[in-house]
Amino acid sequence: MQTLIQTKAQLVRYLKTINNTYRLAIDTEFKRINTYYPELCLVQIATTDSAECIDVLSIKDLEPLFEKLYHINTEWVLHSARQDIEALYHLSKRIPTSLFDTQIAASLLNYPLQISYQALTEIFQDVQLDKSYTRFDWTTRPLPENVVEYALDDVRYLLPNFEKLKNELTISKKIQWLDEETRFLLDQELYEPSIEQICYKTKGLSQPEKKIQDQAIKLAAWRESNAQQKNKPRKWLMSDQKLLDYACGKSKLSTRSQKLFDDFIKESSETFTLSKLLTPQTPLTSSDKSKKNELLRIINSIAEAYNLRPEVISTSKSLIRFMRGDLSAPLYSGWRSKLFNKEELNAK
């Protein structure tokens, strides 16, 4: 059985053994059931020679670990990396410099969308991984040895999977595509969402008239500030529906809450305006539907030619955004745009 790294001295000794290794398979275990921020509990690291488990709850000074993880030459290999990057970012306030996400890589090679690490490992390594601790409370201490082994299995096969995926991507000339796909995960703003991003995710906020919407935006900002300060999920403090009820006057804040809200707005330096209006989208016209069907035909043709699932090129929602001129739609940039424009040109 593996030992668990639980002291700074053990951590420093381990880091010396991988001092000259810069491609690291990484996974994390964290808890985020009743908190705003993820509570990082474990960091698992594998190289071609070893796999170790670091108990971050037991080590106060993690700077030696961060120096290694965020070294300019260090490449992270993860499966479905976003939450792992976020959990580490909350403690380190740093973003990795280089990333290979095996889930995203698999999607570019026509494996099932959002394929799990377990499923990919079974395909590539013919190994069936234990799933019995999927819902384990990772704040539990001491950790049973079989739980540590379970956690280590989450990194043991990442590098072998990486090698196979990288080879397939190279042969199919899609390595550059992966770089484009993972670039957004290396943007610090993704892990510090603005009030604008929060508003676009708030259900129903595009429905009311502008005056009510403006009030709802202020309430959303206040809710977010409270959630961060109290480290509680935002919807535990105020549901999206309740937020809208307060904004339109259907419900009223308590006297104390109203004062706190007023003080927050008065003291805040934010302007609480969005770069574009949150307006409900009108249904597609018959002409729009015909255009969408034609675009879907082009996308299906590209998918078949490049061994991709059509949804990887564009989902139905993204396609509608593209039709309405939203320049953030995936079809407007990168490898998707090149393939789409080429196919559209050939069709003329």
C-alpha positions in Angstrom: 0.0 0.0 0.0 1.1 3.6 -0.7 2.0 6.1 2.0 0.1 9.4 2.2 2.3 12.5 2.1 1.1 14.4 5.2 4.0 16.7 6.2 5.9 19.5 4.5 9.2 17.5 5.0 7.6 14.5 3.2 6.4 16.8 0.5 9.7 18.4 -0.1 11.5 15.0 -0.2 8.9 13.8 -2.8 9.2 16.9 -4.9 13.0 16.4 -5.1 12.4 13.0 -6.7 10.4 14.5 -9.5 12.5 17.7 -9.8 13.5 17.0 -13.4 10.1 15.6 -14.5 7.8 18.2 -16.0 4.9 16.2 -17.5 2.7 15.4 -14.5 -0.6 13.4 -14.4 -2.8 15.3 -11.9 -6.1 14.7 -10.1 -7.7 16.2 -7.0 -10.3 15.2 -4.5 -12.3 18.0 -3.0 -15.6 18.7 -1.2 -18.1 21.2 -2.4 -21.5 20.2 -1.2 -22.2 23.0 1.2 -19.6 25.7 0.3 -19.1 28.4 -2.3 -15.5 27.5 -2.8 -14.2 23.9 -3.3 -12.4 22.5 -0.2 -9.3 20.8 -1.6 -8.5 17.6 0.3 -6.0 15.6 -1.8 -3.7 16.1 -4.8 -2.6 13.0 -6.6 0.4 13.2 -8.9 1.8 10.5 -11.2 4.9 10.3 -13.4 6.0 7.5 -15.6 7.8 6.0 -12.5 5.6 6.8 -9.5 2.2 7.8 -8.1 1.8 9.7 -4.9 -1.1 11.2 -2.8 -0.6 14.6 -1.0 -2.9 15.3 1.9 -3.3 19.1 1.5 -5.5 19.3 4.6 -2.5 18.2 6.8 0.1 20.6 5.2 -0.2 24.3 5.9 2.6 25.5 3.6 1.9 24.2 0.1 4.2 26.7 -1.6 6.8 24.0 -2.6 4.0 22.0 -4.3 2.7 25.2 -6.1 6.3 26.0 -7.3 6.4 22.6 -9.0 2.9 22.6 -10.4 3.0 26.1 -11.8 6.6 26.0 -13.1 6.8 27.4 -16.6 7.9 24.0 -17.9 5.3 21.9 -16.1 2.7 20.3 -18.3 -0.5 19.1 -16.6 -2.2 16.0 -17.9 -5.8 15.7 -16.5 -9.1 14.2 -17.3 -11.9 16.8 -17.3 -9.6 19.5 -15.9 -11.8 22.5 -15.1 -12.8 21.6 -11.5 -9.3 20.4 -10.6 -7.8 23.6 -11.9 -10.4 25.6 -9.9 -9.9 23.7 -6.7 -6.1 24.3 -6.9 -6.6 27.9 -8.0 -8.6 28.8 -4.9 -5.5 28.0 -2.8 -2.7 29.1 -5.1 -4.3 31.9 -7.2 -2.3 30.5 -10.1 -3.1 28.9 -13.4 -1.0 26.1 -15.1 1.0 27.1 -18.1 0.4 24.0 -20.2 -2.4 21.5 -20.2 -3.5 18.3 -21.9 -7.1 17.3 -21.1 -7.7 13.7 -22.0 -11.5 14.1 -22.0 -11.3 16.9 -24.5 -8.7 15.1 -26.6 -11.0 12.0 -26.7 -13.9 14.2 -28.0 -11.8 15.2 -31.0 -11.2 11.6 -31.9 -14.9 10.5 -31.9 -15.0 8.8 -28.5 -18.2 9.3 -26.6 -18.8 12.9 -25.6 -17.7 13.6 -22.0 -16.3 10.1 -21.7 -15.3 9.3 -18.2 -11.8 8.5 -17.1 -12.9 5.0 -16.1 -14.4 4.3 -19.5 -11.4 5.6 -21.4 -9.0 3.6 -19.2 -11.0 0.5 -19.9 -10.8 1.1 -23.6 -7.1 1.9 -23.7 -5.7 -0.2 -20.8 -8.2 -3.0 -20.5 -8.5 -2.1 -16.8 -11.7 -1.8 -14.9 -11.4 0.8 -12.1 -13.2 0.6 -8.8 -16.0 3.2 -8.5 -17.1 2.4 -4.9 -15.8 5.6 -3.4 -17.3 8.0 -5.9 -19.3 9.8 -3.2 -16.7 9.5 -0.4 -16.3 12.4 2.0 -12.7 13.4 1.3 -12.4 15.5 4.5 -12.5 12.2 6.5 -9.3 11.6 8.5 -7.6 9.3 8.8 -8.1 8.1 5.2 -8.3 4.3 4.9 -5.6 2.7 2.8 -8.0 1.3 0.2 -9.4 4.9 -0.2 -5.9 6.2 -0.9 -5.4 3.4 -3.4 -8.7 4.4 -5.1 -7.5 8.0 -5.3 -4.1 7.0 -6.8 -5.9 4.9 -9.5 -7.3 8.2 -10.8 -3.8 9.2 -11.9 -2.0 5.9 -12.6 -3.4 5.5 -16.1 -3.5 9.2 -17.1 -0.1 9.2 -18.8 -0.6 5.9 -20.7 -4.0 7.3 -21.9 -2.3 10.6 -22.8 0.3 8.7 -25.0 -2.4 6.9 -26.9 -4.5 10.1 -27.4 -1.6 12.2 -28.4 -0.5 9.6 -31.0 -4.0 9.5 -32.4 -4.3 13.3 -32.5 -0.9 13.6 -34.2 -1.8 11.0 -36.9 -5.2 12.8 -37.5 -3.5 16.2 -37.5 -5.7 17.5 -34.6 -3.0 18.4 -32.0 -3.5 22.1 -32.8 -7.3 21.7 -32.3 -6.7 20.4 -28.8 -4.5 23.5 -28.0 -7.4 25.7 -29.1 -10.0 23.7 -27.1 -8.0 23.8 -23.8 -6.9 27.5 -24.1 -10.1 28.7 -22.3 -9.2 26.5 -19.3 -6.0 28.5 -18.9 -7.9 31.9 -18.6 -7.9 33.1 -15.0 -11.2 34.9 -15.5 -12.9 31.5 -15.8 -12.1 30.9 -12.1 -13.1 34.3 -10.9 -16.5 34.8 -12.6 -17.7 38.4 -13.1 -21.2 39.5 -12.1 -21.9 39.6 -15.9 -21.1 35.8 -16.2 -23.2 35.1 -13.1 -26.2 37.0 -14.5 -26.1 35.1 -17.8 -26.4 31.9 -15.8 -29.2 33.1 -13.6 -32.4 31.4 -14.7 -35.2 33.7 -15.9 -33.1 36.9 -15.8 -33.7 37.6 -19.5 -37.5 37.6 -19.1 -38.4 40.8 -17.1 -38.4 44.4 -18.4 -35.2 46.4 -18.1 -36.1 48.2 -14.8 -36.8 44.9 -13.1 -33.8 43.3 -14.8 -31.5 46.1 -13.5 -32.7 45.5 -9.9 -32.2 41.7 -10.4 -28.6 42.3 -11.5 -27.9 44.3 -8.3 -29.5 41.6 -6.2 -27.4 39.0 -8.0 -24.2 40.9 -7.2 -25.2 41.2 -3.5 -26.1 37.5 -3.4 -22.7 36.6 -4.9 -20.8 38.8 -2.4 -22.7 37.2 0.5 -22.1 33.7 -0.8 -18.4 34.4 -1.1 -18.1 36.0 2.4 -20.1 33.2 4.0 -18.6 30.5 1.8 -22.0 29.1 1.0 -23.6 28.1 -2.3 -25.3 31.1 -3.8 -28.7 29.4 -4.2 -28.7 28.4 -0.6 -28.8 32.1 0.3 -31.3 33.1 -2.4 -32.8 31.0 -5.2 -32.9 32.4 -8.7 -36.7 32.5 -8.5 -36.7 34.3 -5.1 -34.2 36.8 -6.6 -36.6 37.7 -9.4 -39.5 37.9 -6.9 -37.6 40.5 -4.9 -36.6 42.4 -8.1 -40.2 42.7 -9.3 -41.7 43.4 -5.9 -43.6 40.1 -5.6 -41.7 39.5 -2.4 -39.9 41.9 0.0 -36.6 41.7 1.8 -36.7 41.9 5.6 -35.9 45.3 7.0 -32.4 44.2 8.0 -31.7 42.5 4.6 -33.0 45.6 2.8 -30.6 47.8 4.7 -27.7 45.5 4.1 -28.6 45.4 0.4 -28.8 49.2 0.2 -25.5 49.6 2.0 -23.9 47.1 -0.4 -25.1 49.0 -3.5 -24.0 52.4 -2.0 -20.5 51.1 -1.1 -19.9 49.1 -4.2 -17.6 50.3 -6.9 -19.4 48.1 -9.5 -21.7 49.7 -12.1 -24.0 46.7 -12.4 -24.4 47.0 -16.2 -24.0 44.2 -18.7 -22.1 44.5 -22.0 -25.2 43.2 -23.9 -28.8 43.1 -22.9 -30.3 39.9 -21.5 -33.2 39.6 -23.8 -35.4 36.5 -24.3 -34.7 34.9 -27.7 -37.6 34.9 -30.2 -38.6 31.5 -31.6 -37.1 30.4 -34.9 -39.1 31.4 -38.0 -39.8 28.9 -40.8 -37.0 30.5 -42.7 -34.6 30.2 -39.8 -35.5 26.6 -39.4 -34.7 25.9 -43.1 -31.4 27.7 -42.7 -30.6 25.7 -39.5 -31.3 22.5 -41.3 -28.9 23.5 -44.1 -26.2 24.4 -41.6 -26.8 21.0 -39.8 -26.3 19.3 -43.2 -22.9 21.0 -43.6 -21.9 20.2 -40.0 -22.8 16.5 -40.4 -20.8 16.4 -43.6 -17.7 17.9 -41.8 -18.2 15.5 -38.9 -18.2 12.5 -41.2 -15.2 13.7 -43.1 -13.1 14.4 -40.0 -14.3 11.5 -37.8 -16.1 13.7 -35.3 -19.4 13.8 -33.6 -21.5 16.7 -34.9 -22.0 18.1 -31.4 -18.3 18.6 -31.1 -18.5 21.0 -34.1 -21.6 22.8 -32.8 -24.5 22.1 -30.5 -28.0 23.2 -31.4 -27.8 26.2 -29.1 -24.4 27.2 -30.4 -25.7 27.0 -34.0 -28.6 29.3 -33.2 -26.2 31.8 -31.6 -24.1 31.6 -34.8 -27.2 32.2 -37.0 -28.0 35.3 -34.9 -24.5 36.8 -35.3 -23.2 36.0 -31.8 -19.4 36.3 -32.5 -18.7 34.2 -29.4 -20.3 31.1 -31.1 -17.7 28.4 -31.7 -18.3 28.4 -35.5 -16.9 31.9 -35.8 -13.3 31.0 -34.8 -10.5 28.5 -34.8 -10.5 25.1 -36.4 -14.3 25.0 -36.6 -14.5 28.2 -38.6 -11.8 26.9 -41.1 -13.6 23.6 -41.6 -17.0 25.3 -41.9 -15.9 28.0 -44.3 -14.1 25.4 -46.5 -17.2 23.1 -46.6 -19.5 26.0 -47.3 -17.2 27.2 -50.1 -17.2 23.7 -51.6 -21.0 23.5 -51.5 -21.4 26.6 -53.6 
